């Protein structure tokens, strides 16, 4: 099916809307013309040609949207991000920047007169400002080493910024007479995380005056503290906020180190008083994640998201509000089982808009503070990712689906209808035929109802027989909602002429806490049966060839594939692909970094023989069943994956080869848990397709 947009934009819009005022030097950016495709079926090269829309924010008057678009130059293997604005009421986007510097963290100055952003044009990432039409760009910070995020104070007189501060000794500090030594000397945990070795620095928040000159210093809100604020590696400027009177800053931080940090998710909110220099913990009584603080417009309330249990990273994300005048806090999720994400206050401060997953779609909700009522505003086959109220009471939102990359929309909260505000990828979308996406409810082995997405090939012919692929989700508590991915893209997989089966098996959000939590300490149990129920149900269709079934997945999905490989005696599956999957639970426990995850989901260390739940978990380890492997398997990993170390993939591949099972090992030395660069991403897609075609076609 083709996407039809109600706002018509030229396919060449983005190459023609450059603001002349930002063109004082020769263009160094990459904003391609829409390619003319030779086929209406997706390819990896087309997938990497989409413009990626993100970081949308409303101007202070609520009438203009600032956003970014990133394009990838495949030949250069590089992404280019530029900044744009578009009126909320509709119109052509205006390109504000045109450089090779990849502007990021763009934000409106609270008085609406300037736009700030981070650029590395001077050699390090610094704060720049420009007029709202893109003219008169000027660097206004000169911070040693650069900054990684910033936000203006509401009175426009100060700036808060994030900078890395070196507080630990490295090997050359310890042994200065050995300048060419290259080593690490560690005595505690968390020396590496996700894809980075600890570099002996910590994220700290600084506050400096905005006086028209260059910012060179400021007050360190965590001076001398060996903690990160915001936490690494994924938290950013969204984890701090100014009070409307510009007198305090609230930020999130997990003020723990080493082993204690590795075993805990106890992140708290801290309030720093700029006048007294005092810091107080606002959420000391809370034991799980406390994050994403947002002040109400009048400063009377502070909203944030909170998890109840320490060590459980997939606990319910609850919506809390603190009355700053009385000190009373309220859990508005007390009688509500869904998650609350991406909080945004209404202009009048009487309501909070947010995003929540419900039955495998992400919808917009509204909380009324007066009566605590939570109202669902939207419904459809899509995922909303962000929400913010405009000057007219409508909502600015970013929306994606399995059949469309992100675009900006304006949503009417009265009836849930939306209208596209951008059509960045219209030129490509008009040339592509997407496969049909449908949901079906499948009975599980214990007679529960499970929602399963089925994605059909473009030009699907019900009179043909197609091979089918079971998609195994990661997380394990990740959602199989209407997401658009640039690797695990369901339309890309279906375009290879496969039917894709994507079950919302046990352990996924959006179906109640009992369904979500069942998976912990039961990795080889009911959720595996859910996978089989889903593929067996779809395989009964006359257009599915039950003799040409495969299974693919990443992370926990990669574990699922490795486990299924050892339980495939009937040869239900004829091919497997495992990306960054767990292979040996015991080795995983002592080589990963986030011990809170292992302790909660597995149950504890393998050496605790008195822990029955943990011992049961370790009995599910795929390496215990390799003697039963009988099916070709492709194993993919990244050497910078510290979450599931790449040796797990090596173990799976080596075990297959040693048993003369057809196997391939695709290893990316510079990638981590994900594949993020253009040419590696295209290579991934080609190898993925070739492997499945070889064994299923």
NORSUL-V644009 format. One record per backbone hydrogen bond with DSSP energy under -1.0 kcal/mol. NH is the residue of the N-H (numbers start at 1). CO is the residue of the C=O. E is the energy in kcal/mol with one decimal. If there is no record, write none. Layout:
# NORSUL-V644009
nh=NH co=CO e=E
nh=NH co=CO e=E
This chain:
# NORSUL-V644009
nh=13 co=10 e=-1.9
nh=16 co=13 e=-1.4
nh=17 co=13 e=-1.1
nh=19 co=95 e=-1.5
nh=22 co=19 e=-1.9
nh=23 co=20 e=-1.7
nh=47 co=43 e=-2.5
nh=48 co=44 e=-1.8
nh=49 co=46 e=-1.9
nh=52 co=70 e=-2.6
nh=54 co=68 e=-2.2
nh=57 co=66 e=-2.2
nh=59 co=64 e=-2.6
nh=62 co=59 e=-2.6
nh=65 co=86 e=-2.8
nh=66 co=57 e=-3.1
nh=67 co=84 e=-2.5
nh=68 co=54 e=-2.7
nh=69 co=82 e=-2.2
nh=70 co=52 e=-1.7
nh=71 co=80 e=-2.5
nh=73 co=78 e=-3.2
nh=77 co=73 e=-1.5
nh=78 co=73 e=-1.7
nh=80 co=71 e=-3.2
nh=82 co=69 e=-2.4
nh=84 co=67 e=-2.9
nh=85 co=94 e=-1.7
nh=86 co=65 e=-1.7
nh=88 co=63 e=-2.9
nh=90 co=87 e=-1.7
nh=94 co=85 e=-2.9
nh=95 co=17 e=-1.8
nh=96 co=83 e=-2.9
nh=97 co=83 e=-1.1
nh=104 co=118 e=-2.1
nh=107 co=116 e=-2.7
nh=109 co=114 e=-2.6
nh=112 co=109 e=-3.1
nh=115 co=130 e=-2.3
nh=116 co=107 e=-3.0
nh=117 co=128 e=-2.2
nh=118 co=104 e=-2.9
nh=119 co=126 e=-2.3
nh=123 co=120 e=-2.0
nh=126 co=119 e=-2.7
nh=128 co=117 e=-3.2
nh=129 co=138 e=-2.5
nh=130 co=115 e=-1.9
nh=131 co=135 e=-3.0
nh=134 co=131 e=-2.3
nh=138 co=129 e=-2.7
nh=140 co=127 e=-2.8
nh=141 co=127 e=-1.1
nh=142 co=215 e=-3.4
nh=146 co=143 e=-2.3
nh=147 co=125 e=-2.7
nh=148 co=162 e=-2.5
nh=151 co=160 e=-2.3
nh=153 co=158 e=-2.2
nh=156 co=153 e=-2.3
nh=159 co=208 e=-2.6
nh=160 co=151 e=-2.7
nh=161 co=206 e=-2.5
nh=162 co=149 e=-2.5
nh=163 co=204 e=-2.4
nh=165 co=202 e=-2.7
nh=167 co=200 e=-1.8
nh=168 co=200 e=-1.8
nh=174 co=170 e=-1.8
nh=175 co=171 e=-2.0
nh=178 co=175 e=-2.1
nh=181 co=178 e=-1.8
nh=193 co=196 e=-2.9
nh=195 co=193 e=-2.1
nh=196 co=193 e=-2.2
nh=198 co=191 e=-3.2
nh=202 co=165 e=-2.0
nh=204 co=163 e=-2.6
nh=206 co=161 e=-3.1
nh=207 co=219 e=-1.8
nh=208 co=159 e=-2.6
nh=210 co=157 e=-3.4
nh=215 co=140 e=-3.1
nh=219 co=207 e=-2.9
nh=221 co=205 e=-3.1
nh=223 co=220 e=-1.2
nh=225 co=222 e=-2.8
nh=227 co=225 e=-1.5
nh=229 co=203 e=-2.0
nh=235 co=231 e=-1.0
nh=239 co=236 e=-2.2
nh=240 co=237 e=-1.5
nh=241 co=250 e=-2.4
nh=243 co=248 e=-2.4
nh=246 co=243 e=-2.5
nh=249 co=272 e=-1.9
nh=250 co=241 e=-2.6
nh=251 co=270 e=-2.5
nh=252 co=239 e=-2.0
nh=253 co=268 e=-2.2
nh=256 co=254 e=-2.3
nh=260 co=257 e=-1.1
nh=262 co=258 e=-2.3
nh=263 co=259 e=-1.5
nh=264 co=261 e=-1.0
nh=267 co=265 e=-2.2
nh=268 co=253 e=-2.4
nh=270 co=251 e=-3.2
nh=271 co=280 e=-2.7
nh=272 co=249 e=-3.2
nh=273 co=278 e=-2.7
nh=274 co=247 e=-2.4
nh=277 co=273 e=-2.6
nh=280 co=271 e=-2.0
nh=282 co=269 e=-2.8
nh=286 co=283 e=-1.9
nh=288 co=307 e=-1.0
nh=291 co=305 e=-2.7
nh=294 co=303 e=-2.5
nh=296 co=301 e=-2.5
nh=299 co=296 e=-1.8
nh=302 co=322 e=-2.0
nh=303 co=294 e=-2.9
nh=304 co=320 e=-2.1
nh=305 co=291 e=-2.7
nh=306 co=318 e=-2.0
nh=307 co=289 e=-2.9
nh=312 co=309 e=-1.3
nh=315 co=312 e=-1.4
nh=318 co=306 e=-2.8
nh=320 co=304 e=-2.6
nh=321 co=330 e=-2.0
nh=322 co=302 e=-3.1
nh=323 co=328 e=-3.4
nh=324 co=300 e=-2.8
nh=327 co=323 e=-2.8
nh=330 co=321 e=-2.6
nh=332 co=319 e=-2.4
nh=334 co=331 e=-1.1
nh=336 co=333 e=-1.9
nh=340 co=317 e=-1.8
nh=341 co=355 e=-2.6
nh=344 co=353 e=-2.1
nh=346 co=351 e=-2.6
nh=349 co=346 e=-1.4
nh=352 co=367 e=-2.1
nh=353 co=344 e=-3.3
nh=354 co=365 e=-2.0
nh=355 co=341 e=-3.2
nh=356 co=363 e=-2.2
nh=358 co=361 e=-3.2
nh=359 co=510 e=-2.2
nh=362 co=382 e=-1.1
nh=363 co=356 e=-2.8
nh=365 co=354 e=-3.0
nh=366 co=375 e=-2.4
nh=367 co=352 e=-3.1
nh=368 co=373 e=-2.5
nh=369 co=350 e=-2.1
nh=372 co=368 e=-2.0
nh=375 co=366 e=-2.9
nh=377 co=364 e=-3.0
nh=378 co=364 e=-1.0
nh=382 co=380 e=-1.2
nh=383 co=400 e=-2.9
nh=384 co=362 e=-2.4
nh=385 co=398 e=-3.2
nh=388 co=396 e=-1.5
nh=390 co=394 e=-3.6
nh=391 co=62 e=-1.8
nh=393 co=390 e=-1.2
nh=395 co=411 e=-2.7
nh=396 co=388 e=-3.6
nh=397 co=409 e=-2.7
nh=399 co=407 e=-2.6
nh=400 co=383 e=-2.5
nh=401 co=404 e=-2.2
nh=404 co=401 e=-1.2
nh=407 co=399 e=-1.7
nh=409 co=397 e=-3.2
nh=410 co=419 e=-2.7
nh=411 co=395 e=-3.2
nh=412 co=417 e=-3.1
nh=416 co=412 e=-2.6
nh=419 co=410 e=-2.1
nh=421 co=408 e=-3.3
nh=422 co=408 e=-1.5
nh=426 co=423 e=-1.7
nh=429 co=425 e=-3.0
nh=430 co=426 e=-2.7
nh=431 co=428 e=-1.4
nh=432 co=429 e=-1.0
nh=433 co=40 e=-3.2
nh=434 co=1 e=-1.6
nh=438 co=454 e=-2.5
nh=440 co=452 e=-2.0
nh=442 co=450 e=-3.1
nh=444 co=448 e=-2.4
nh=447 co=444 e=-2.0
nh=450 co=442 e=-2.4
nh=452 co=440 e=-2.9
nh=453 co=502 e=-2.6
nh=454 co=438 e=-2.9
nh=455 co=500 e=-2.3
nh=456 co=436 e=-2.7
nh=464 co=461 e=-2.2
nh=466 co=543 e=-3.0
nh=468 co=548 e=-1.7
nh=469 co=499 e=-2.9
nh=470 co=550 e=-2.9
nh=471 co=501 e=-3.1
nh=472 co=552 e=-2.8
nh=478 co=474 e=-1.2
nh=483 co=481 e=-1.6
nh=489 co=487 e=-2.1
nh=493 co=489 e=-2.3
nh=494 co=490 e=-2.5
nh=495 co=491 e=-2.1
nh=497 co=494 e=-2.0
nh=499 co=467 e=-2.2
nh=500 co=455 e=-2.5
nh=501 co=469 e=-3.1
nh=502 co=453 e=-3.1
nh=504 co=451 e=-2.6
nh=505 co=503 e=-1.3
nh=507 co=515 e=-2.3
nh=508 co=505 e=-1.1
nh=516 co=512 e=-1.8
nh=517 co=513 e=-2.8
nh=518 co=514 e=-1.1
nh=521 co=601 e=-2.1
nh=522 co=519 e=-2.5
nh=525 co=522 e=-2.2
nh=529 co=525 e=-1.4
nh=530 co=526 e=-2.1
nh=531 co=527 e=-1.9
nh=532 co=528 e=-1.9
nh=533 co=529 e=-2.5
nh=534 co=530 e=-2.2
nh=535 co=531 e=-2.3
nh=536 co=532 e=-2.4
nh=537 co=533 e=-1.8
nh=538 co=534 e=-2.1
nh=539 co=535 e=-2.2
nh=541 co=538 e=-1.9
nh=544 co=541 e=-1.8
nh=545 co=466 e=-2.9
nh=548 co=545 e=-2.2
nh=550 co=468 e=-2.2
nh=551 co=575 e=-1.8
nh=552 co=470 e=-2.7
nh=553 co=577 e=-1.4
nh=555 co=579 e=-2.3
nh=557 co=554 e=-2.5
nh=559 co=555 e=-2.3
nh=560 co=556 e=-2.6
nh=561 co=557 e=-2.0
nh=562 co=558 e=-2.5
nh=563 co=559 e=-2.9
nh=564 co=560 e=-2.9
nh=565 co=561 e=-2.2
nh=567 co=564 e=-1.6
nh=571 co=568 e=-2.0
nh=574 co=549 e=-3.5
nh=576 co=632 e=-1.7
nh=577 co=551 e=-1.9
nh=578 co=634 e=-2.8
nh=579 co=553 e=-2.7
nh=580 co=636 e=-3.2
nh=588 co=584 e=-2.5
nh=589 co=585 e=-2.2
nh=590 co=586 e=-1.1
nh=591 co=588 e=-1.2
nh=592 co=588 e=-1.8
nh=595 co=593 e=-1.7
nh=596 co=262 e=-2.1
nh=597 co=594 e=-1.0
nh=598 co=594 e=-1.1
nh=599 co=595 e=-2.9
nh=600 co=596 e=-1.9
nh=601 co=597 e=-2.8
nh=602 co=598 e=-1.8
nh=603 co=598 e=-1.3
nh=608 co=605 e=-1.2
nh=609 co=607 e=-1.6
nh=611 co=608 e=-1.6
nh=612 co=610 e=-1.1
nh=615 co=611 e=-2.5
nh=616 co=612 e=-2.1
nh=617 co=613 e=-1.9
nh=618 co=614 e=-2.4
nh=619 co=615 e=-1.0
nh=620 co=617 e=-1.9
nh=621 co=618 e=-1.4
nh=623 co=583 e=-2.0
nh=624 co=621 e=-2.0
nh=625 co=622 e=-2.1
nh=628 co=625 e=-2.0
nh=629 co=626 e=-1.6
nh=633 co=662 e=-2.0
nh=634 co=576 e=-2.2
nh=635 co=664 e=-2.9
nh=636 co=578 e=-2.6
nh=637 co=666 e=-2.3
nh=639 co=668 e=-2.2
nh=640 co=671 e=-2.6
nh=641 co=638 e=-1.7
nh=642 co=194 e=-3.4
nh=648 co=645 e=-2.6
nh=650 co=646 e=-1.9
nh=651 co=647 e=-2.4
nh=652 co=648 e=-1.8
nh=653 co=649 e=-2.6
nh=654 co=650 e=-3.1
nh=655 co=651 e=-2.2
nh=656 co=652 e=-1.8
nh=657 co=653 e=-2.5
nh=658 co=654 e=-2.7
nh=660 co=657 e=-2.2
nh=661 co=656 e=-2.6
nh=664 co=633 e=-1.5
nh=666 co=635 e=-2.9
nh=668 co=637 e=-2.3
nh=672 co=674 e=-1.2
nh=681 co=677 e=-2.6
nh=682 co=678 e=-2.4
nh=683 co=679 e=-2.4
nh=684 co=680 e=-2.7
nh=685 co=681 e=-1.9
nh=686 co=682 e=-2.3
nh=687 co=683 e=-2.7
nh=688 co=684 e=-2.5
nh=689 co=685 e=-2.4
nh=690 co=686 e=-2.8
nh=691 co=687 e=-2.3
nh=692 co=688 e=-1.8
nh=693 co=689 e=-3.0
nh=694 co=690 e=-2.1
nh=695 co=691 e=-1.4
nh=696 co=692 e=-2.6
nh=697 co=693 e=-1.5
